[in-house]
């Protein structure tokens, strides 16, 4: 890693700590719940136009100007309006790889506002790397064993077609688990970006609207060492002043984060900075994969509600995918036999 990049990384990680200290000294005092904890309960959303990794066009620029933010938001709104136009029923099947034809924009909710932290419009959620991107993995990093979106090999290593059976489809497509939004790290997706936080005396539950995955954070506990690795890892937490600090390790071996190994550790900090804003900061560590820790931050905003997510209800997409594959196989067999 170049010296300049190391300096930026150290400065970025230091800024996360500094911003936490600044918040601790701010005039805002979050309400307390019945347990005396800083109250972060309720429904929050991270829907935004700001991506996890910074677009190339912004280079090393983390904070956008108001003019740039307005342009990004205007483009998002134009995209939404264009996607809401009625589809021509005579257009026929798309042949350009378009995968958005199944939805118009009415059915999606990725957000149309640039994410702000302390009022600053941000270009990316990653803040500690110079270009706002996930850093490159080490040359000797172990190969990723995480599940791809579609399986190409079965449990025995035998090559399979992604449409051979339901089990060869991705886990999110089968409504089993949505690693992106459930986290950690918690990242917004195309829709259902609401989170319901419930605090107890000894636990905090975080339920994400997408597939209704729920992560249980055990407070003032040690990590389990029973060998069980859960999809969202083993999360333990404690309060530092007005901040909930959560450390997660022991992720499921099929659930890797950007190629992370079994040594992955994610530290999250949740701090209520206003009645309607919840600062979320994260640090990612994996000495097998990355030379240095990296991370970022964004702010959740208060959401008006938490809605049902009926992933399979009325959904015949999986049935159609498998039926189409069987049809193709019959056609190929027919052509091969010369019938």
C-alpha positions in Angstrom: 0.0 0.0 0.0 1.4 3.5 -0.9 2.3 5.8 1.9 -0.2 8.4 0.7 -3.0 5.8 0.8 -2.0 4.7 4.3 -2.2 8.3 5.5 -5.6 8.7 4.0 -6.8 5.5 5.6 -5.5 6.5 9.1 -7.0 9.9 8.7 -10.3 8.3 7.6 -10.4 5.9 10.6 -9.5 8.7 12.9 -12.3 10.9 11.5 -14.8 8.2 12.5 -13.5 8.4 16.1 -13.4 12.1 16.0 -16.9 12.5 14.7 -18.1 10.2 17.5 -16.4 12.4 20.0 -17.8 15.5 18.4 -21.3 14.0 18.6 -20.7 13.2 22.2 -20.0 16.9 22.8 -22.9 18.2 20.7 -25.9 19.9 22.1 -28.3 17.1 21.1 -29.2 14.7 23.9 -31.1 11.6 22.7 -34.0 10.5 24.8 -33.6 7.5 27.2 -35.8 4.4 27.2 -37.1 2.7 30.3 -33.8 0.9 30.8 -31.9 4.1 30.8 -30.3 3.4 27.4 -30.0 6.0 24.6 -33.3 5.4 22.7 -32.6 4.3 19.1 -35.8 2.2 18.9 -38.3 2.6 16.1 -38.3 2.4 12.3 -35.3 3.9 10.4 -34.5 3.9 6.7 -31.2 4.1 4.7 -32.8 4.5 1.2 -30.6 6.9 -0.7 -29.0 7.7 -4.1 -25.6 7.6 -2.4 -23.9 4.3 -3.3 -21.7 2.2 -0.9 -18.7 2.7 -3.2 -17.9 6.0 -4.8 -18.6 6.5 -8.5 -15.4 7.0 -10.5 -16.5 10.5 -11.6 -16.0 11.9 -8.1 -12.5 10.6 -7.7 -11.2 11.4 -4.2 -14.1 13.8 -3.4 -16.1 12.6 -0.4 -18.2 15.7 0.2 -20.3 17.0 -2.7 -21.1 20.6 -3.4 -24.8 21.5 -3.1 -24.8 21.9 -6.9 -23.5 18.4 -7.4 -25.9 16.9 -4.9 -28.8 18.6 -6.7 -27.6 17.2 -10.0 -27.4 13.7 -8.6 -30.9 14.0 -7.1 -32.3 15.4 -10.3 -30.9 12.5 -12.3 -32.5 10.0 -9.8 -35.8 11.7 -10.1 -35.6 11.8 -13.9 -34.8 8.1 -13.9 -37.7 7.4 -11.6 -40.1 9.4 -13.8 -38.8 7.6 -17.0 -39.3 4.2 -15.3 -42.8 5.0 -14.4 -44.0 5.5 -18.0 -46.4 2.9 -19.3 -44.7 0.0 -21.1 -45.6 -0.5 -24.7 -47.5 -3.8 -24.8 -46.3 -4.3 -28.4 -42.6 -3.8 -27.7 -41.9 -7.5 -27.6 -39.1 -9.2 -25.7 -36.0 -7.2 -24.8 -32.8 -8.5 -26.5 -30.3 -6.0 -24.9 -29.9 -7.7 -21.6 -32.4 -5.3 -19.9 -33.3 -6.7 -16.5 -35.5 -3.9 -15.3 -38.4 -4.6 -17.5 -40.1 -6.6 -14.8 -40.7 -3.5 -12.7 -41.5 0.1 -13.3 -40.3 2.6 -10.8 -43.5 2.7 -8.8 -42.7 -0.7 -7.3 -39.1 0.3 -6.2 -37.9 2.6 -3.6 -34.1 3.0 -3.7 -34.4 6.7 -2.6 -34.0 9.9 -4.4 -31.9 12.0 -1.9 -28.2 12.1 -1.5 -27.1 10.8 1.9 -25.9 13.4 4.3 -23.8 13.1 7.4 -23.9 16.1 9.7 -25.6 18.0 6.9 -22.8 17.3 4.4 -23.9 15.6 1.1 -21.8 12.5 0.6 -20.6 10.8 -2.6 -20.1 7.3 -1.0 -20.7 5.5 2.3 -17.1 4.3 2.4 -15.0 7.2 3.8 -11.6 5.8 4.8 -10.1 4.9 1.4 -8.9 7.6 -1.0 -11.3 6.6 -3.8 -14.2 5.6 -1.6 -14.0 2.0 -2.7 -13.5 -1.3 -1.1 -9.7 -1.7 -0.9 -8.0 -4.4 -3.1 -7.4 -7.8 -1.4 -4.0 -9.0 -0.5 -2.1 -11.1 -3.1 -2.0 -14.1 -0.7 -5.7 -13.7 0.4 -7.5 -17.0 0.6 -10.0 -17.6 -2.2 -13.6 -16.6 -1.4 -15.9 -19.5 -0.5 -19.0 -17.3 -0.3 -22.1 -18.2 -2.3 -22.3 -16.5 -5.7 -25.7 -15.1 -6.8 -26.1 -18.4 -8.7 -24.5 -21.7 -7.9 -22.1 -23.1 -10.5 -21.1 -26.1 -8.4 -22.9 -28.3 -6.0 -21.7 -29.2 -2.4 -19.5 -32.0 -3.9 -17.8 -29.6 -6.3 -19.6 -31.0 -9.4 -20.5 -28.4 -12.0 -24.1 -27.5 -12.2 -26.2 -25.2 -14.3 -27.8 -22.4 -12.3 -31.2 -23.4 -13.5 -30.9 -27.2 -12.7 -33.0 -27.0 -9.6 -34.2 -24.5 -6.9 -31.1 -25.1 -4.8 -28.8 -23.8 -7.6 -30.5 -20.4 -7.5 -29.2 -17.6 -5.2 -30.2 -17.5 -1.5 -31.8 -14.1 -1.8 -33.7 -15.1 -5.0 -35.1 -18.0 -2.9 -36.2 -15.5 -0.2 -33.9 -17.2 2.4 -31.6 -14.3 3.2 -30.6 -10.9 1.9 -27.0 -10.4 3.0 -26.7 -6.9 1.5 -29.4 -5.2 3.6 -29.4 -7.5 6.7 -25.7 -7.0 7.2 -23.5 -6.3 8.8 -22.5 -4.1 7.1 -26.0 -2.7 6.5 -26.4 -1.4 3.0 -29.5 -0.2 1.0 -30.9 -2.1 -1.9 -33.6 -1.6 -4.5 -36.5 -1.5 -2.1 -37.6 -2.4 1.5 -34.9 -0.4 3.1 -36.7 0.0 6.4 -35.3 -1.3 9.7 -37.1 -1.9 13.0 -34.9 -1.4 16.1 -36.2 -2.9 19.4 -34.2 -2.5 22.6 -34.4 -4.7 25.6 -32.4 -4.8 28.8 -30.0 -7.5 27.6 -30.6 -7.6 23.8 -31.2 -5.4 20.8 -33.1 -6.8 17.8 -32.7 -5.3 14.3 -35.3 -6.5 11.8 -34.9 -5.5 8.2 -38.0 -5.2 6.0 -36.4 -7.2 3.2 -37.2 -10.9 3.9 -37.7 -9.9 7.6 -34.2 -11.0 8.6 -33.6 -10.3 12.3 -30.3 -9.8 13.9 -30.1 -10.3 17.7 -27.3 -8.3 19.5 -26.5 -9.7 22.9 -25.5 -6.9 25.3 -22.5 -7.2 27.7 -21.8 -10.8 26.6 -18.8 -12.6 25.1 -18.8 -14.2 21.7 -19.9 -17.8 21.5 -17.3 -20.4 20.8 -19.5 -23.4 20.1 -18.5 -23.5 16.4 -21.9 -22.3 15.1 -21.6 -19.7 12.5 -24.8 -17.8 11.7 -25.7 -16.0 8.5 -25.3 -12.6 10.1 -22.5 -13.7 12.4 -22.4 -13.5 16.2 -23.1 -9.9 17.4 -22.3 -8.6 20.9 -22.7 -5.1 22.0 -22.5 -2.5 24.7 -23.3 1.2 25.2 -20.6 3.9 25.2 -22.3 7.0 26.3 -25.0 7.7 23.7 -23.6 5.1 21.2 -24.5 1.4 20.8 -21.3 -0.4 19.8 -21.7 -3.8 18.1 -18.9 -6.2 17.3 -19.7 -9.1 14.9 -17.5 -12.2 14.1 -18.0 -15.8 13.2 -19.9 -15.3 10.0 -21.4 -18.3 8.2 -18.7 -19.6 5.7 -21.1 -19.2 2.8 -21.7 -15.5 3.8 -18.6 -13.6 2.8 -18.4 -9.8 2.5 -16.5 -8.6 -0.5 -14.3 -11.7 -0.4 -13.7 -11.6 3.4 -12.4 -14.7 5.1 -13.5 -16.5 8.3 -11.5 -13.9 10.2 -13.9 -11.1 9.3 -14.8 -8.7 12.1 -17.3 -5.8 11.7 -17.6 -3.1 14.3 -20.7 -0.9 14.1 -21.6 2.3 16.0 -25.2 3.5 16.2 -25.6 7.1 17.6 -28.9 9.1 17.5 -27.8 12.6 16.4 -31.3 14.1 16.1 -34.9 13.1 16.6 -35.1 11.9 13.0 -31.4 10.9 12.3 -29.4 7.9 13.4 -25.6 8.0 12.6 -24.3 4.6 11.5 -20.5 4.0 11.4 -18.7 0.8 10.5 -15.2 -0.6 10.5 -14.2 -3.8 8.6 -11.2 -5.8 9.6 -9.8 -9.0 8.1 -6.0 -9.4 8.3 -6.2 -12.4 5.9 -7.7 -10.3 3.1 -6.9 -6.6 3.7 -3.7 -4.9 4.8 -5.6 -2.4 7.0 -9.1 -1.9 8.5 -11.4 0.2 6.4 -14.9 1.6 6.9 -17.4 4.4 6.5 -20.5 6.0 7.7 -24.0 7.3 6.8 -27.1 8.5 8.5 -30.4 6.6 8.7 -33.5 8.8 8.6 -36.7 8.3 10.5 -39.2 6.2 8.4 -43.0 6.5 8.6 -43.6 2.8 8.7 -42.5 -0.9 8.5 -44.2 -3.0 5.9 -44.9 -6.6 5.1 -42.5 -8.2 2.7 -44.2 -11.2 1.0 -41.3 -12.5 -1.0 -43.0 -15.6 -2.4 -46.6 -14.5 -2.4 -47.9 -14.6 -6.0 -44.3 -14.8 -7.3 -44.0 -17.3 -10.1 -40.5 -16.1 -11.2 -38.7 -19.2 -9.9 -41.2 -21.5 -11.4 -40.8 -19.7 -14.8 -37.0 -19.9 -14.7 -37.0 -23.6 -14.1 -39.8 -24.3 -16.5 -38.0 -22.3 -19.2 -34.8 -24.2 -18.6 -36.6 -27.5 -19.0 -38.2 -26.3 -22.2 -34.8 -25.3 -23.6 -33.4 -28.7 -22.7 -36.2 -30.4 -24.6 -35.6 -28.2 -27.6 -31.9 -28.8 -27.6 -32.5 -32.6 -27.3 -35.0 -32.4 -30.2 -32.6 -30.5 -32.4 -29.8 -32.9 -31.5 -31.8 -35.9 -32.5 -32.8 -34.3 -35.8 -36.5 -34.6 -35.1 
